[in-house]
Amino acid sequence: MRGDDLTIGFDADDTLWHNETIFENVHLRYRALLGRFHDAATVDQRLFATEMRNLERYGYGVKGFMLSAIETAIELSDGQISAEEIRLIIALGQDMLAHPVELLDGVLDVVGPLAHAHRLLLITKGDLRDQERKLSLSGLAGLFRAVEIVSEKDAPTYDRILRRHGVAPQRFLMVGNSLKSDILPVLELGGGAAHVPYHLTWAAERVDHVPTAEGRFFQLRSLRELPDLLSAMKAST
Amino acid sequence: MRGDDLTIGFDADDTLWHNETIFENVHLRYRALLGRFHDAATVDQRLFATEMRNLERYGYGVKGFMLSAIETAIELSDGQISAEEIRLIIALGQDMLAHPVELLDGVLDVVGPLAHAHRLLLITKGDLRDQERKLSLSGLAGLFRAVEIVSEKDAPTYDRILRRHGVAPQRFLMVGNSLKSDILPVLELGGGAAHVPYHLTWAAERVDHVPTAEGRFFQLRSLRELPDLLSAMKAST
């Protein structure tokens, strides 16, 4: 894989800005709200089960989370939860949808300069309006040639995006924190992928095997290591 | 505006398949659920006000509707609504997200043949996953060169879509039921637009003036009139 003339795809949540920390904080408050009915582990487990059951109809994003959280609260309380408490769950979700965007360390130093030398794509899943809001608040929107907000980040989706932009997989590097959504499907297509882990990973994004793809899979500790990786890729041309 | 070499954009909800009738049915059941607290007009009015208040954060689609319906029920009942009744509101929404897709009259006869002679785009707003589900169930997906699910159908959005596909506004005709979302923004860009009204219009899509754009705005009674319009446009070249 050569480093010159690469198109670079960036994931957004937990790659460019904090997201799972915001969810984690909401989970804490949600557990407290349901604490008189069940222990934290049961609350987490049942909420996750509801989210997975609803994923096909709701897709990813905060609105689906809110609806699943309300549904789980009714179930776990055996219908004893009050309307006022459900209003609090809605308020928790609305706070997430109004949360400031906090860029991860290194983003401003790294992504801006890369936009001069490469075509950058933003590829993210979630609610349309919320992802657009965050991108707008991030101040990064002008750096990306195109923004793709998709319902699932699997190989067919990446294939469709690469075809739309006329990019061969061999000339594409995806950068993201999720092995499941950012790395494995791109490697499957023959593209390159750089994994930059975030300190929290949502259970639905966890995978139990490490990708193998000689010369196409790269493990970084921070986005700050990305320019060196690209230089090394160019030097090995 | 010439009829040959036209790219034709289609709206989806209430242009290709029924949508507002499904919402209307849910509104009926929602009014009944809140009937012991308020009359139907008050329920409708407050629900609409909540939806408009939340539009910026939720965007369009069923999930946002569900959240606004729950919020309104709590408000209108002064917190007296039961968890079981809120569960029923969630079930109403989930029914919508599993509702079969019912094509409008004429769609199969008209859209399929057009796909041979023109490049067709589907341009719709709403929840990503739900719109993709409906398109897939409609059996029409293969007819469209591209599908654009957007957060708002305004002039900048149409401009972005037309640029992305390399289509000049003068070579674009948008077909849809909403004057606000399908017709006015396209006319503003210099494109053509054919309005095919649906028998119900959501209050948020209503506009109080009729578009004027000599030779670019067309009022149809049914999608079945579209082929004749295109023939007339070609003949006038």
Interface residues (C-beta under 8 A of the other chain):
Chain A: E56 R57 Y58 G59 K63 G64 M66 L67 I70 E71 A73 I74 S77 G79 Q80 I81 S82 A83 E84 I86 R87 I90 G93 Q94 L97 A98 D127 L128 R129 D130 E132 R133 A146 I149 V150 S151 R164
Chain B: E56 R57 Y58 G59 K63 G64 M66 L67 I70 E71 A73 I74 S77 G79 Q80 I81 S82 A83 E84 I86 R87 I90 G93 Q94 L97 A98 D127 L128 R129 D130 E132 R133 A146 I149 V150 S151 R164
